[in-house]
Amino acid sequence: MFLVQPGASADMSSLPQTFFCLLAVFPLATHASDAKPNLIFVLSDDVAQGDLGCYGQELIATPNLDRMAEQGTRYLSAYSGTSVCAPSRSSLMTGLHCGHCPVRGNYEVPPEGQLPLPAETTTVAEVLQSAGYSTACCGKWGMGFFDTSGSPMKKGFDHFFGYNCQREAHSYFPRYLYNNDKKIWLEGNNGVDVGETYSQALIQKDAMDWIREHDSGPFFLFYAVTLPHGRHEIDSLGEYKDKPWPARQKAYAAQITRLDRDMGELLDTLNDRGIAEKTLVIFSGDNGSSFEPDSEMGVLFKQASNGLRGYKRGLYEGALRQAAITWWPGTVPAGRVTDQPWAFWDFLPTAAELANVELDNRTTTDGQSIVEFLKGGNAPQRDYFYWELHENQPIQACRFGDWKAVKHGSHSAIELYDLRSDVAETRDIAKEHPQQEEQAKRIMASAHQSDPNWPLTGKPEIRIQTEKAAWQATKLRNQNATRPIKSQPATQSPS
């Protein structure tokens, strides 16, 4: 059995990737000097490297995130769990790559919510809760409705505020949000078009208030911001109002700058409360680029300026490498830029080490602690990274060393790329390197754990019918939408 020892980073370089670290969560005895840092993971829905000034964006203002990068570390090869919402954040929460994660695609269920995390799956919030952390999730959940095993209130969070369902989160002027599991109606909104109450304003306020209330620590905040995901709605275009751009581009730019402003408030709050040096903040997107490079949005904002191929719903590097910055004054090196890779499933063992929690045999993780990497050391060695995506045709991908392999469908040939000389993945060299092609086949076969919800042959019929029913339920809710006259509590979901 492999255990993460207290006060030391996990070195799994000598273990095969197929070895599952069997973990049980129990706090260690601590000394007075073993201060547990506060942890904040800000997950921005669809933000890309190319959206931020520190990654080269020239038209959209992001002064606060640029400052965060100057005062912290910026990553060029930080990998998301996969390239769409629910499975990417599920990988982050569970410490599992998408060959093992119980959620590997956006699986919609009626009447509201997504396929829930199973009761037996441990989240990072549960790990931290066991170590005495206060925990909160603000923003978008998307991993199970409140009456399922995947409710945030059953997955380690003391407090929740925001959207439970991804489909409802497409509106920035929704009819309601949730405070814990209680619905709150929002004045002047119908969830269909631009209304009077902007959801991000309420979510930001709740997150900042919660930090202030828990500044004695230790605390964990999972801040799952919906910005800048579509629909591209904003309460103010601000400095972009008079730009000679189409309305959608103006709104997108304003969304990014609003996100940046809210991040600035978060960092300022930590400084004002005197807890900045006690708090690790990780900012990231949940996938890489979200627009085709030749789309109107992609052309104007040059979202693919990093030279990577692919975007959301694919598994090329441009879909998987997301914007990522860490900030922890006095601990995370300032001004560092690194191309060493890490992935979402590393967060759970990293949080466990920082919280001084020993991991044993009740939880499974594919990740490795990156504590020493965060502090300026090297990223841990590993056999491979692995991804799956089950939207339409299932896709598999893996990276081992500088080799990257992608397979579109169970009957397709494996594509092979050398990222060292071809980071844009333009030249498939599988036929020239049969040994690496065979290695990729072995990785894909061993890393994929069979699951009836996620066959490599395509969507099962039950998922197709369930998703149809889910979208029909959403359509009916929108057709029956009315603007609330004033805010009022509700005890049941709309039919």
C-alpha positions, 0 to 999 in steps of 0.5 A: 500500500502507498501512503502519503506521509505527513510533511512530505510530497508523494513520489510515485515515479517508481510505481506504475500508473495502473497502480491504484493508490488505495486511500482512507481518509483520517486526520493525523495528529498535528503539532502547533507548527503544522499550520493548515493553509486555507485552500481556494480553487477558482474554476472558471467555466470556459476561460482559456489561456488566450483570454488573459493578458498574462498569456498574450491577450491584447484586446481584453483587460485582465489586470488582476489576473495578470497581477496574480501571475506576476505575484505567483506561478503561471502554468503552460501545461496544466491539464483539465480533467477533460474538455467539457464541464461535468466530467472535468470538474468531477475529475477535479473533485474526485482525484480520478482521471476520466478512465476511472471517474464515475462521470465522463461526459455531460450526462443530463438527467430530469427534472434538473441536474446531471448524473450524480457522483456515487455515494461511495466516491470520495471528494476533496471536500470530504477529505478536507472536512475530515481534517477540520476544514470549513467548506463551501462551493459557490457558483456551478455544481453540475455533479448531482441534484440535492435529492441524489448521492451527488448533492454538494451537501452530501459531498463534503460541503458545509455551504452551497450557493449558486446553480446546481444544474448546468442547463440552468447555468446557461442563463446569467439572469436565472429565475432562481439560485440555491442557498444550500438546498433551498431555492431563492427566486430572483427579482425581474428574471425569467431565465430566458433573456436579460433580466434585472438580477445578475447571478454572478453579482450574488454569487461573488457576494456570497463567496466573499462574505463566506471567506470573511466569516471563516477567515480564522480558518482553515477553510476550503472554497471551491469557487466554480464561476460560470463566467465566461460560459455562454450564453454571453450575457452581462449586466454592463458592457463597461469599457467595451460598450463602444468597441466596433465589435458585434454584440456577442464579442463585446459581451464576451470581453466584458465577461472576462473583465468582470471575472478579472474584477471579481478575482481582484476582489478575492485577492484583496479580501485575503490581503485585507483580512490578513490571511493571504500568506495562509491561503493557496489560491488556484485559478484555472479554466475547466477546459482549453480554448472554447471557440474554433480558431476561425470563428468570429470569436476566435479570430477577434480574440486570437484564443488559439494564439498559444499555437495549440490544436483543438478546442472544447469537446476534443482531446488535442492539447488546445482543448486540454491545456487550460489557463492556470495560475497559483498564488500563495505569497511567501510560498508559491514563487513569484513570476515563475512560468513553467511548462512542466505538466500537472492535471486536475486529478492531482488536486485531491492528493495535493490538498490532502498533503497540505491539510496533513491528512494521511490517505489509506484504503477507502478512496481511490486517486490517480493523482500525485501531490504537487506540493513541492512543485507548487513551492518551486520544485519539479513536477512529479514523474509519472507513467502517463496522463490519460483522458476520455470524453463521452459526448458523441463519439467517445475519444481517448487520449494519453500523454507519456513523456513527450508523446501524445496519442489520440483515438477517435472511436473504438475502431479508429487508428491511433494518432501519435504526436511528438510534443517536443517538436510538434506541440501543435499536433500537426504531424501524425507519426504513428506509422513511423514509431510502432513501439510508441503506438503500441505503448499508447494502445496498452495505456488506453486499454489499461486506463479505461475502466469499464462502466455501463454509462461510458462504453467506448462504443458510443452513447447507450440508449438509456443515456440518449432517452434520459438526456432527451427527457432532461432537455424537455423538462428544461424546455417546459420550465422555460416555456412556463417562465415568468418574472417573479414580482419579488424574491420569495422562498420556494420548497420544490422544483418547478415542474 
